[in-house]
Amino acid sequence: MAPFRWPLPLNDVMLATEVAARKPTCATEWDVIASILSNVFNTNERKIVLTGRACRETLDRVLFCGEIDNITHESFVLMENDRRVA
């Protein structure tokens, strides 16, 4: 079975919602989130089996990308302000 690729932004939002609601601190709690989301993401054509580790790493990636986007946006704003002053 091919790994689940988290193709939709909605998948990331659902993951973040579950994490915010449950605040997992150990691997077992991440596995509970994985089983919940596996049931939600299952389709008739494709059975999805997520792991707690995949959920944790995906959330870390989403948060890291968000930090990069914020840094990029802040850098862009600073460059635009410098142009206006000059």
C-alpha positions in Angstrom: 0.0 0.0 0.0 1.3 3.4 -1.0 1.7 6.0 1.8 -1.0 8.6 2.3 0.3 11.9 0.9 -2.1 14.4 2.7 -3.3 15.8 -0.7 -5.8 18.3 0.5 -5.3 21.3 2.8 -8.5 20.1 4.5 -6.5 17.0 5.7 -4.0 19.3 7.4 -6.8 21.3 9.0 -8.4 18.2 10.3 -5.1 17.0 11.7 -4.5 20.3 13.4 -8.0 20.3 14.8 -7.6 16.8 16.4 -4.2 17.8 17.8 -5.6 21.0 19.3 -8.5 19.1 20.8 -6.4 16.2 22.3 -3.0 17.8 22.9 -1.1 14.5 22.5 2.0 14.0 24.7 3.0 10.4 24.0 3.1 8.0 21.0 -0.1 6.3 22.1 -2.1 9.5 22.0 -0.7 10.2 18.5 -1.8 6.7 17.5 -5.4 7.5 18.7 -5.4 10.6 16.4 -4.1 8.5 13.5 -6.8 5.9 13.9 -9.5 8.6 14.0 -8.2 10.3 10.9 -7.7 7.0 9.1 -11.4 6.3 9.5 -12.3 9.8 8.3 -10.0 9.7 5.2 -11.0 6.1 4.1 -12.9 5.8 0.8 -14.5 2.9 -1.0 -11.6 2.8 -3.4 -8.7 3.3 -1.0 -8.2 2.2 2.6 -6.1 4.7 4.5 -4.0 3.5 7.4 -2.1 6.4 9.2 0.4 6.1 11.9 0.9 8.3 14.9 4.4 9.1 13.7 3.1 10.2 10.2 0.6 12.5 11.9 3.2 14.1 14.2 5.7 14.6 11.3 3.1 16.0 9.1 2.0 18.5 11.7 5.7 19.5 12.3 6.1 20.0 8.5 2.9 22.2 8.3 4.0 24.3 11.2 7.5 24.7 9.8 6.2 25.7 6.4 4.0 28.2 8.1 7.0 29.7 9.9 8.8 29.9 6.6 5.8 31.7 5.0 5.8 34.2 7.9 9.5 34.9 7.6 9.2 35.3 3.8 6.2 37.6 4.2 8.0 39.7 6.9 11.1 39.9 4.7 9.0 41.1 1.8 7.3 43.7 3.9 10.6 45.0 5.1 12.0 45.2 1.5 8.9 47.1 0.4 9.2 49.5 3.3 12.9 50.1 2.4 11.9 50.8 -1.2 9.4 53.4 -0.1 11.9 55.2 2.1 14.6 55.3 -0.6 
